Amino acid sequence: MALIELRELSKIYGFGDATTLALDEVVLSVEKGEFVAVMGPSGSGKTTLMNIIGLLDKPTHGDYLLDGRHVSRLKSNQQAKLRRDRIGFVFQSYNLLNRLNVLENVALPLAYKGMAPVRRMRRASDILELVGMREREYFMPRQLSGGQAQRAAIARALVNSPSIIIADEPTGNLDSTDSRVVMELLADVHRRGNTILLVTHNPELTRYANRVIYMHDGMIVGDEKTPIGHLAKGTRRTYYRRHKTTDDDIMAGVSAMMKHVPGQQLTSKLKRSKPKKRKTTRRKVAK
């Protein structure tokens, strides 16, 4: 039985002439333990899809089953409890509360769960150690770099031990170095058995996934299985056909490749990946 199952799911916003079809009869099945990357242009329905899977929104039509349970039919308070216990969120803008320090931010979901203050602070501190942020647990969000803030956000997503992590453009505000740190953390979470749903515009990040879904105009137009550490073929056709590969693009996937390409093979693979210089020829001008 699939962990996540969507059956002809649609989402419509607005009324009359202002109606927008955000999702158009989407059919999707995600197994437990998968790392799924979701790609597509802006407005293709990626965030709407994640909001419905994360129980932040309800479909207009169709069914959503989580572990075989029709969650789209549950009441709001039942959905809130299920969302709190089963799903962790990582957003592009971190969404840390500025008036709370890092430890308090991470412990906040446990407060909603009713856990005693001492227990939730201990649990939050342990999770911060897992993401390499324990020495900054008493820092305020404004004192953190972008990468540190996102690592704190990942810790907050993990503190309830959810089975599903939804990451919506988690590296969108980060440089290439911090992006690799964040993606390695998500890869480690995946290795621990969690199901990861990653929305991204960066094709290099598909190296961390074992499945890539392509969306366009509210529909899933492609679904590709891919070995972890390899670039999905669909991204080669759609992205690299139009974009010139840069050194930053190549290095963004190096840490994932290192787990699968040992020693000299890695060096040779990177050399083959560099863009070739175009030869220029001079025209002879007739005198």
C-alpha positions in Angstrom: 0.0 0.0 0.0 1.3 3.4 -1.0 2.1 6.0 1.7 0.6 8.8 -0.3 -2.0 8.3 -3.0 -3.8 11.0 -5.0 -6.8 9.9 -7.1 -7.9 12.4 -9.9 -7.2 15.3 -7.5 -8.1 18.8 -8.7 -7.9 22.2 -7.1 -9.8 25.3 -8.3 -9.4 28.8 -7.0 -11.8 31.7 -7.5 -15.2 31.9 -9.1 -16.7 32.7 -12.5 -14.4 34.4 -14.9 -11.7 34.6 -12.2 -11.5 30.8 -11.9 -8.0 29.3 -11.8 -7.4 25.6 -12.2 -4.3 25.0 -10.1 -4.4 21.2 -10.2 -6.0 19.2 -13.0 -7.0 15.6 -12.1 -3.6 14.7 -10.7 -2.9 11.0 -10.1 0.1 10.2 -7.9 1.4 7.4 -5.7 4.4 7.8 -3.4 5.9 4.8 -1.6 7.3 5.0 1.9 11.0 5.9 1.9 11.1 7.6 -1.5 12.9 10.9 -2.2 10.8 12.6 -4.8 11.9 15.8 -6.5 9.1 17.9 -8.1 10.1 20.2 -10.9 8.2 22.6 -13.2 7.9 26.2 -14.2 6.3 28.8 -11.9 2.5 28.4 -11.8 2.7 24.7 -12.7 1.0 23.7 -9.5 4.0 22.4 -7.5 3.3 24.4 -4.3 -0.5 23.7 -4.5 0.3 20.0 -4.7 2.6 20.2 -1.7 0.0 22.2 0.3 -2.6 19.5 -0.2 -0.2 16.7 0.6 0.9 18.6 3.7 -2.8 19.1 4.7 -2.5 22.9 4.5 -5.2 23.0 1.8 -8.0 20.8 0.6 -8.7 19.6 -2.9 -11.8 20.7 -4.8 -12.3 17.3 -6.3 -10.7 13.9 -5.9 -9.3 11.8 -3.1 -6.2 12.0 -1.0 -5.2 8.9 0.9 -2.4 8.8 3.5 -1.5 5.3 4.6 -4.8 4.2 3.1 -6.8 6.7 5.1 -9.0 9.3 3.3 -7.5 12.3 4.9 -9.2 14.8 2.5 -12.5 13.9 4.2 -11.3 14.6 7.7 -12.4 17.6 9.8 -10.0 20.5 10.2 -9.0 19.6 13.7 -8.3 16.0 12.7 -6.2 17.1 9.8 -4.3 19.5 12.1 -3.4 16.7 14.5 -2.3 14.4 11.6 -0.2 17.2 10.1 1.5 17.9 13.4 2.4 14.2 14.0 3.2 12.9 10.5 4.5 15.8 8.4 7.4 18.2 8.7 7.8 21.4 6.6 10.9 23.2 5.4 10.2 26.5 3.6 12.4 28.7 1.4 12.0 31.6 3.8 12.8 29.5 6.9 9.7 30.9 8.8 11.5 31.2 12.2 9.9 33.4 14.8 12.1 36.4 15.4 11.1 36.8 19.1 12.2 33.2 19.9 15.7 31.9 20.0 16.8 28.9 17.9 16.1 26.4 20.7 12.6 27.8 21.3 11.8 27.8 17.6 12.7 24.2 17.2 10.8 23.2 20.4 7.6 25.0 19.4 5.9 22.1 17.6 6.4 20.0 20.8 4.6 22.8 22.8 1.5 22.4 20.6 1.8 18.6 21.2 1.5 19.3 25.0 5.0 18.0 25.9 6.5 19.3 29.2 8.9 22.3 28.9 12.0 20.4 30.1 11.4 17.4 27.8 10.7 19.5 24.7 13.8 21.7 25.3 16.0 18.5 25.7 14.5 17.0 22.6 15.0 20.2 20.6 18.6 20.4 21.8 19.3 16.8 20.6 17.9 17.6 17.2 20.0 20.7 16.9 23.0 18.6 17.6 22.0 16.3 14.8 22.0 19.2 12.3 25.2 20.8 13.7 23.5 23.7 15.4 23.7 23.0 19.1 26.3 25.6 19.8 23.9 28.3 18.4 20.7 27.1 20.2 20.5 30.4 22.2 21.1 32.6 19.1 18.2 34.7 17.8 17.2 34.1 14.1 18.6 37.5 13.1 22.1 36.4 14.3 22.1 33.4 11.9 23.4 33.1 8.3 20.9 31.8 5.7 22.4 28.3 5.8 22.2 28.2 9.7 18.6 29.5 9.6 17.7 26.7 7.2 19.4 24.1 9.3 17.4 25.3 12.3 14.3 25.1 10.2 15.1 21.5 9.3 15.6 20.7 13.0 12.2 22.1 13.7 10.7 19.9 10.9 12.3 16.8 12.4 11.6 17.5 16.1 8.2 15.6 16.0 9.8 12.6 14.2 7.5 12.9 11.2 7.4 10.2 8.5 7.1 12.8 5.7 9.3 15.9 5.0 8.0 18.5 2.6 10.7 20.9 1.4 9.5 23.7 -0.8 12.6 25.3 -2.5 14.7 24.9 0.7 17.9 26.2 -1.1 16.2 29.0 -2.9 17.8 31.7 -0.7 21.1 30.0 -0.2 24.5 30.1 -1.9 26.0 27.0 -3.4 27.9 26.0 -0.3 25.0 26.3 2.1 22.8 24.6 -0.5 25.0 21.5 -0.4 25.0 21.5 3.4 21.2 21.6 3.5 20.8 19.0 0.8 23.2 16.6 2.6 21.1 17.0 5.7 18.0 16.1 3.8 19.8 13.2 2.2 20.8 12.0 5.7 17.1 12.3 6.8 16.1 10.2 3.8 18.7 7.5 4.7 17.1 7.3 8.1 13.9 6.1 6.5 11.9 9.3 6.0 9.9 10.1 2.8 11.1 13.4 1.2 9.1 15.6 -1.2 11.4 18.3 -2.6 10.2 21.2 -4.8 13.1 22.7 -6.7 14.0 24.7 -9.8 17.6 23.5 -9.7 18.1 20.4 -11.8 21.4 19.5 -10.0 19.4 18.8 -6.8 17.6 15.9 -8.6 20.9 14.0 -7.9 19.7 13.5 -4.3 16.3 12.1 -5.4 15.4 8.6 -6.6 12.4 9.9 -8.5 11.6 13.1 -10.4 8.1 14.4 -11.2 7.6 17.1 -13.8 4.6 19.4 -13.7 3.0 21.8 -16.2 -0.3 23.6 -16.1 -1.5 21.8 -13.0 -0.8 18.3 -14.4 2.0 15.7 -13.9 3.5 15.4 -17.4 6.5 13.2 -16.5 7.5 10.7 -13.8 11.1 9.4 -13.9 13.0 6.9 -11.6 16.6 7.8 -11.3 19.5 6.4 -9.3 20.7 8.6 -6.4 23.8 10.6 -7.4 22.8 10.7 -11.1 21.2 13.6 -13.0 17.6 12.8 -14.1 17.4 12.5 -17.9 14.4 14.7 -18.1 16.4 17.6 -16.7 19.1 17.1 -19.3 16.5 17.4 -22.1 14.6 20.4 -20.7 17.2 22.4 -18.7 20.6 21.8 -20.2 19.3 22.1 -23.7 18.7 25.8 -23.1 21.3 26.6 -20.4 25.0 26.6 -20.5 26.5 24.4 -17.7 28.7 26.4 -15.3 31.2 25.3 -12.7 28.7 26.2 -9.9 26.1 23.9 -11.5 28.6 21.1 -11.6 29.9 21.6 -8.0 26.3 21.7 -6.6 26.0 18.0 -7.1 29.6 16.9 -6.2 28.9 15.8 -2.6 26.2 13.5 -3.8 28.3 12.1 -6.6 31.2 11.4 -4.2 29.1 8.7 -2.6 28.8 6.8 -5.9 31.9 7.8 -8.0 35.2 6.8 -6.2 38.6 8.4 -6.7 39.8 9.1 -10.2 36.5 8.4 -11.8 35.0 11.5 -10.1 37.8 13.7 -11.5 37.4 12.3 -15.0 33.6 12.7 -14.8 33.8 16.3 -13.8 36.3 17.0 -16.6 33.9 15.5 -19.1 31.1 17.6 -17.7 32.8 21.0 -18.3 31.4 22.9 -21.3 33.4 22.8 -24.4 34.8 26.1 -25.7 33.6 27.0 -29.1 36.1 27.4 -31.9 36.0 30.7 -33.6 36.9 31.1 -37.3 37.8 34.3 -39.0 36.3 35.1 -42.3 38.6 36.2 -45.1 37.6 39.6 -46.4 37.9 39.9 -50.1 40.1 42.8 -51.1 
